[in-house]
Amino acid sequence: MPDGSSVPVEAAATGLDLRPLEGKVEGKNTGKNVLVRSLSGIGQAGSLFLGQGSLNQPLSESDLMRERVAGNIGETGDEEVSRLAVNQQIVVTIPAGIPIYVVLQQTPKPNQAPTASGSRGVPAASMANVDQLRQLLQLQQELNQSTASNPSTQ
């Protein structure tokens, strides 16, 4: 905003060919995810096989303890992977000058009164959908006119 404040916006964007945008993707925590999974697996396998006697020995308390430690390492690794997935903030950066469609999604505020329905008894939600469709069609016509008047950009 001009005064420096920020307003959260929910939106979806696609290319003009209605395909996903291609650009630099950041915030997926891929490196951390791989590191946690591999260290968890190594720790789990190491705790199972370290200090294990021969297979001819009877089951002992140390065997049960190693099994429990291996399970705890695996569970902790799974929790950390889940935490990384929840905390990821994916950002796709695309080069400037690429035309895109942006569809803003806005939910009605709870303190707003519902709007009056149309003249034929059409529900307000249907009228909102019709208005959105009209706006999208108008946007498409404007984009078609701009690409028809400027064919050298393609």
ChimeraX commands (.cxc) that place a marker at each C-alpha (Angstrom):
marker #1 position 0.00,0.00,0.00 radius 0.5
marker #1 position 1.18,3.57,-0.52 radius 0.5
marker #1 position 1.35,4.24,3.22 radius 0.5
marker #1 position 3.68,1.24,3.75 radius 0.5
marker #1 position 1.09,-1.07,5.29 radius 0.5
marker #1 position 0.54,-4.55,3.95 radius 0.5
marker #1 position -2.69,-6.37,3.22 radius 0.5
marker #1 position -2.80,-10.18,2.98 radius 0.5
marker #1 position -4.15,-11.36,-0.37 radius 0.5
marker #1 position -5.22,-14.83,-1.41 radius 0.5
marker #1 position -4.77,-15.32,-5.12 radius 0.5
marker #1 position -3.93,-17.88,-7.76 radius 0.5
marker #1 position -1.86,-17.16,-10.86 radius 0.5
marker #1 position -1.27,-19.02,-14.12 radius 0.5
marker #1 position 0.39,-18.27,-17.41 radius 0.5
marker #1 position -1.65,-17.07,-20.37 radius 0.5
marker #1 position -1.74,-20.66,-21.62 radius 0.5
marker #1 position -3.38,-21.65,-18.27 radius 0.5
marker #1 position -0.36,-23.72,-17.24 radius 0.5
marker #1 position 1.55,-23.36,-13.95 radius 0.5
marker #1 position 4.08,-20.57,-13.74 radius 0.5
marker #1 position 7.71,-21.52,-14.21 radius 0.5
marker #1 position 10.32,-19.74,-12.16 radius 0.5
marker #1 position 12.70,-19.99,-9.23 radius 0.5
marker #1 position 11.05,-21.91,-6.36 radius 0.5
marker #1 position 12.17,-21.18,-2.80 radius 0.5
marker #1 position 11.00,-22.20,0.66 radius 0.5
marker #1 position 10.37,-25.92,0.14 radius 0.5
marker #1 position 12.92,-27.02,2.82 radius 0.5
marker #1 position 14.12,-29.77,0.47 radius 0.5
marker #1 position 17.69,-29.82,1.82 radius 0.5
marker #1 position 16.58,-29.92,5.45 radius 0.5
marker #1 position 14.02,-32.61,4.62 radius 0.5
marker #1 position 16.62,-34.87,2.98 radius 0.5
marker #1 position 19.09,-34.28,5.82 radius 0.5
marker #1 position 16.55,-35.12,8.55 radius 0.5
marker #1 position 15.36,-38.24,6.74 radius 0.5
marker #1 position 18.87,-39.56,6.12 radius 0.5
marker #1 position 20.14,-38.86,9.65 radius 0.5
marker #1 position 16.99,-40.39,11.11 radius 0.5
marker #1 position 17.48,-43.54,9.05 radius 0.5
marker #1 position 21.17,-43.80,9.93 radius 0.5
marker #1 position 20.45,-43.29,13.64 radius 0.5
marker #1 position 17.65,-45.82,13.60 radius 0.5
marker #1 position 19.73,-48.49,11.85 radius 0.5
marker #1 position 22.78,-47.73,14.00 radius 0.5
marker #1 position 20.86,-48.09,17.24 radius 0.5
marker #1 position 19.46,-51.44,16.13 radius 0.5
marker #1 position 22.76,-53.00,15.09 radius 0.5
marker #1 position 25.21,-51.42,17.54 radius 0.5
marker #1 position 25.98,-53.67,20.47 radius 0.5
marker #1 position 23.97,-56.57,19.12 radius 0.5
marker #1 position 25.36,-59.98,20.06 radius 0.5
marker #1 position 25.00,-63.09,17.99 radius 0.5
marker #1 position 21.63,-64.27,16.73 radius 0.5
marker #1 position 21.86,-67.42,18.91 radius 0.5
marker #1 position 21.48,-65.43,22.15 radius 0.5
marker #1 position 18.09,-65.13,23.86 radius 0.5
marker #1 position 16.18,-61.83,23.85 radius 0.5
marker #1 position 17.52,-59.51,26.55 radius 0.5
marker #1 position 16.77,-56.11,28.05 radius 0.5
marker #1 position 19.46,-54.47,25.93 radius 0.5
marker #1 position 17.73,-55.77,22.78 radius 0.5
marker #1 position 14.45,-54.23,23.92 radius 0.5
marker #1 position 16.24,-50.96,24.78 radius 0.5
marker #1 position 17.88,-50.79,21.33 radius 0.5
marker #1 position 14.49,-51.42,19.69 radius 0.5
marker #1 position 12.89,-48.64,21.74 radius 0.5
marker #1 position 15.69,-46.16,20.95 radius 0.5
marker #1 position 15.40,-46.97,17.24 radius 0.5
marker #1 position 11.65,-46.38,17.39 radius 0.5
marker #1 position 12.12,-43.05,19.20 radius 0.5
marker #1 position 14.65,-41.86,16.61 radius 0.5
marker #1 position 12.25,-42.78,13.80 radius 0.5
marker #1 position 9.30,-41.02,15.44 radius 0.5
marker #1 position 11.35,-37.89,16.11 radius 0.5
marker #1 position 12.52,-37.84,12.51 radius 0.5
marker #1 position 8.93,-38.18,11.27 radius 0.5
marker #1 position 7.80,-35.33,13.53 radius 0.5
marker #1 position 10.57,-33.06,12.24 radius 0.5
marker #1 position 9.72,-33.86,8.61 radius 0.5
marker #1 position 6.07,-33.03,9.34 radius 0.5
marker #1 position 7.08,-29.78,11.04 radius 0.5
marker #1 position 9.18,-28.82,8.02 radius 0.5
marker #1 position 6.21,-29.50,5.72 radius 0.5
marker #1 position 3.87,-27.36,7.83 radius 0.5
marker #1 position 6.33,-24.47,8.14 radius 0.5
marker #1 position 7.28,-24.27,4.47 radius 0.5
marker #1 position 6.44,-21.05,2.68 radius 0.5
marker #1 position 6.78,-21.65,-1.04 radius 0.5
marker #1 position 7.65,-18.61,-3.15 radius 0.5
marker #1 position 7.86,-18.74,-6.93 radius 0.5
marker #1 position 9.85,-15.88,-8.46 radius 0.5
marker #1 position 9.24,-15.25,-12.16 radius 0.5
marker #1 position 11.10,-12.81,-14.40 radius 0.5
marker #1 position 9.56,-9.39,-15.00 radius 0.5
marker #1 position 7.56,-8.80,-18.15 radius 0.5
marker #1 position 5.84,-12.18,-18.28 radius 0.5
marker #1 position 2.06,-11.80,-18.69 radius 0.5
marker #1 position 0.04,-13.83,-16.19 radius 0.5
marker #1 position -3.56,-14.31,-15.08 radius 0.5
marker #1 position -4.15,-13.46,-11.43 radius 0.5
marker #1 position -7.45,-14.47,-9.85 radius 0.5
marker #1 position -8.05,-12.89,-6.46 radius 0.5
marker #1 position -10.00,-14.96,-3.99 radius 0.5
marker #1 position -11.89,-13.07,-1.30 radius 0.5
marker #1 position -14.20,-14.51,1.29 radius 0.5
marker #1 position -17.04,-12.37,2.65 radius 0.5
marker #1 position -16.37,-10.85,6.02 radius 0.5
marker #1 position -18.54,-12.27,8.83 radius 0.5
marker #1 position -19.87,-8.85,9.86 radius 0.5
marker #1 position -21.22,-8.04,6.40 radius 0.5
marker #1 position -24.92,-8.53,5.78 radius 0.5
marker #1 position -25.80,-10.81,2.86 radius 0.5
marker #1 position -26.62,-8.96,-0.36 radius 0.5
marker #1 position -30.12,-8.96,-1.78 radius 0.5
marker #1 position -30.90,-11.68,-4.24 radius 0.5
marker #1 position -31.61,-11.04,-7.90 radius 0.5
marker #1 position -34.97,-10.13,-9.39 radius 0.5
marker #1 position -35.87,-13.76,-10.22 radius 0.5
marker #1 position -35.16,-15.19,-6.77 radius 0.5
marker #1 position -31.58,-16.28,-7.65 radius 0.5
marker #1 position -29.52,-16.81,-4.47 radius 0.5
marker #1 position -26.87,-14.22,-3.61 radius 0.5
marker #1 position -24.06,-16.79,-4.00 radius 0.5
marker #1 position -25.15,-17.52,-7.58 radius 0.5
marker #1 position -25.25,-13.80,-8.34 radius 0.5
marker #1 position -21.71,-13.46,-6.98 radius 0.5
marker #1 position -20.58,-16.33,-9.23 radius 0.5
marker #1 position -22.26,-14.71,-12.23 radius 0.5
marker #1 position -20.52,-11.42,-11.44 radius 0.5
marker #1 position -17.16,-13.18,-11.15 radius 0.5
marker #1 position -17.75,-14.93,-14.46 radius 0.5
marker #1 position -18.59,-11.61,-16.14 radius 0.5
marker #1 position -15.42,-10.05,-14.75 radius 0.5
marker #1 position -13.33,-12.98,-15.97 radius 0.5
marker #1 position -14.88,-12.77,-19.43 radius 0.5
marker #1 position -14.22,-9.03,-19.54 radius 0.5
marker #1 position -10.60,-9.64,-18.51 radius 0.5
marker #1 position -10.23,-12.27,-21.22 radius 0.5
marker #1 position -11.62,-9.88,-23.84 radius 0.5
marker #1 position -9.20,-7.16,-22.71 radius 0.5
marker #1 position -6.26,-9.57,-22.91 radius 0.5
marker #1 position -7.34,-10.79,-26.35 radius 0.5
marker #1 position -7.59,-7.19,-27.54 radius 0.5
marker #1 position -4.15,-6.33,-26.16 radius 0.5
marker #1 position -2.53,-9.38,-27.80 radius 0.5
marker #1 position -4.34,-8.73,-31.10 radius 0.5
marker #1 position -3.19,-5.09,-31.15 radius 0.5
marker #1 position 0.42,-6.03,-30.21 radius 0.5
marker #1 position 1.30,-9.27,-32.12 radius 0.5
marker #1 position 5.06,-8.58,-32.08 radius 0.5
marker #1 position 5.39,-9.68,-28.43 radius 0.5
marker #1 position 4.63,-13.29,-29.31 radius 0.5
marker link #1:1,2 radius 0.2
marker link #1:2,3 radius 0.2
marker link #1:3,4 radius 0.2
marker link #1:4,5 radius 0.2
marker link #1:5,6 radius 0.2
marker link #1:6,7 radius 0.2
marker link #1:7,8 radius 0.2
marker link #1:8,9 radius 0.2
marker link #1:9,10 radius 0.2
marker link #1:10,11 radius 0.2
marker link #1:11,12 radius 0.2
marker link #1:12,13 radius 0.2
marker link #1:13,14 radius 0.2
marker link #1:14,15 radius 0.2
marker link #1:15,16 radius 0.2
marker link #1:16,17 radius 0.2
marker link #1:17,18 radius 0.2
marker link #1:18,19 radius 0.2
marker link #1:19,20 radius 0.2
marker link #1:20,21 radius 0.2
marker link #1:21,22 radius 0.2
marker link #1:22,23 radius 0.2
marker link #1:23,24 radius 0.2
marker link #1:24,25 radius 0.2
marker link #1:25,26 radius 0.2
marker link #1:26,27 radius 0.2
marker link #1:27,28 radius 0.2
marker link #1:28,29 radius 0.2
marker link #1:29,30 radius 0.2
marker link #1:30,31 radius 0.2
marker link #1:31,32 radius 0.2
marker link #1:32,33 radius 0.2
marker link #1:33,34 radius 0.2
marker link #1:34,35 radius 0.2
marker link #1:35,36 radius 0.2
marker link #1:36,37 radius 0.2
marker link #1:37,38 radius 0.2
marker link #1:38,39 radius 0.2
marker link #1:39,40 radius 0.2
marker link #1:40,41 radius 0.2
marker link #1:41,42 radius 0.2
marker link #1:42,43 radius 0.2
marker link #1:43,44 radius 0.2
marker link #1:44,45 radius 0.2
marker link #1:45,46 radius 0.2
marker link #1:46,47 radius 0.2
marker link #1:47,48 radius 0.2
marker link #1:48,49 radius 0.2
marker link #1:49,50 radius 0.2
marker link #1:50,51 radius 0.2
marker link #1:51,52 radius 0.2
marker link #1:52,53 radius 0.2
marker link #1:53,54 radius 0.2
marker link #1:54,55 radius 0.2
marker link #1:55,56 radius 0.2
marker link #1:56,57 radius 0.2
marker link #1:57,58 radius 0.2
marker link #1:58,59 radius 0.2
marker link #1:59,60 radius 0.2
marker link #1:60,61 radius 0.2
marker link #1:61,62 radius 0.2
marker link #1:62,63 radius 0.2
marker link #1:63,64 radius 0.2
marker link #1:64,65 radius 0.2
marker link #1:65,66 radius 0.2
marker link #1:66,67 radius 0.2
marker link #1:67,68 radius 0.2
marker link #1:68,69 radius 0.2
marker link #1:69,70 radius 0.2
marker link #1:70,71 radius 0.2
marker link #1:71,72 radius 0.2
marker link #1:72,73 radius 0.2
marker link #1:73,74 radius 0.2
marker link #1:74,75 radius 0.2
marker link #1:75,76 radius 0.2
marker link #1:76,77 radius 0.2
marker link #1:77,78 radius 0.2
marker link #1:78,79 radius 0.2
marker link #1:79,80 radius 0.2
marker link #1:80,81 radius 0.2
marker link #1:81,82 radius 0.2
marker link #1:82,83 radius 0.2
marker link #1:83,84 radius 0.2
marker link #1:84,85 radius 0.2
marker link #1:85,86 radius 0.2
marker link #1:86,87 radius 0.2
marker link #1:87,88 radius 0.2
marker link #1:88,89 radius 0.2
marker link #1:89,90 radius 0.2
marker link #1:90,91 radius 0.2
marker link #1:91,92 radius 0.2
marker link #1:92,93 radius 0.2
marker link #1:93,94 radius 0.2
marker link #1:94,95 radius 0.2
marker link #1:95,96 radius 0.2
marker link #1:96,97 radius 0.2
marker link #1:97,98 radius 0.2
marker link #1:98,99 radius 0.2
marker link #1:99,100 radius 0.2
marker link #1:100,101 radius 0.2
marker link #1:101,102 radius 0.2
marker link #1:102,103 radius 0.2
marker link #1:103,104 radius 0.2
marker link #1:104,105 radius 0.2
marker link #1:105,106 radius 0.2
marker link #1:106,107 radius 0.2
marker link #1:107,108 radius 0.2
marker link #1:108,109 radius 0.2
marker link #1:109,110 radius 0.2
marker link #1:110,111 radius 0.2
marker link #1:111,112 radius 0.2
marker link #1:112,113 radius 0.2
marker link #1:113,114 radius 0.2
marker link #1:114,115 radius 0.2
marker link #1:115,116 radius 0.2
marker link #1:116,117 radius 0.2
marker link #1:117,118 radius 0.2
marker link #1:118,119 radius 0.2
marker link #1:119,120 radius 0.2
marker link #1:120,121 radius 0.2
marker link #1:121,122 radius 0.2
marker link #1:122,123 radius 0.2
marker link #1:123,124 radius 0.2
marker link #1:124,125 radius 0.2
marker link #1:125,126 radius 0.2
marker link #1:126,127 radius 0.2
marker link #1:127,128 radius 0.2
marker link #1:128,129 radius 0.2
marker link #1:129,130 radius 0.2
marker link #1:130,131 radius 0.2
marker link #1:131,132 radius 0.2
marker link #1:132,133 radius 0.2
marker link #1:133,134 radius 0.2
marker link #1:134,135 radius 0.2
marker link #1:135,136 radius 0.2
marker link #1:136,137 radius 0.2
marker link #1:137,138 radius 0.2
marker link #1:138,139 radius 0.2
marker link #1:139,140 radius 0.2
marker link #1:140,141 radius 0.2
marker link #1:141,142 radius 0.2
marker link #1:142,143 radius 0.2
marker link #1:143,144 radius 0.2
marker link #1:144,145 radius 0.2
marker link #1:145,146 radius 0.2
marker link #1:146,147 radius 0.2
marker link #1:147,148 radius 0.2
marker link #1:148,149 radius 0.2
marker link #1:149,150 radius 0.2
marker link #1:150,151 radius 0.2
marker link #1:151,152 radius 0.2
marker link #1:152,153 radius 0.2
marker link #1:153,154 radius 0.2
view
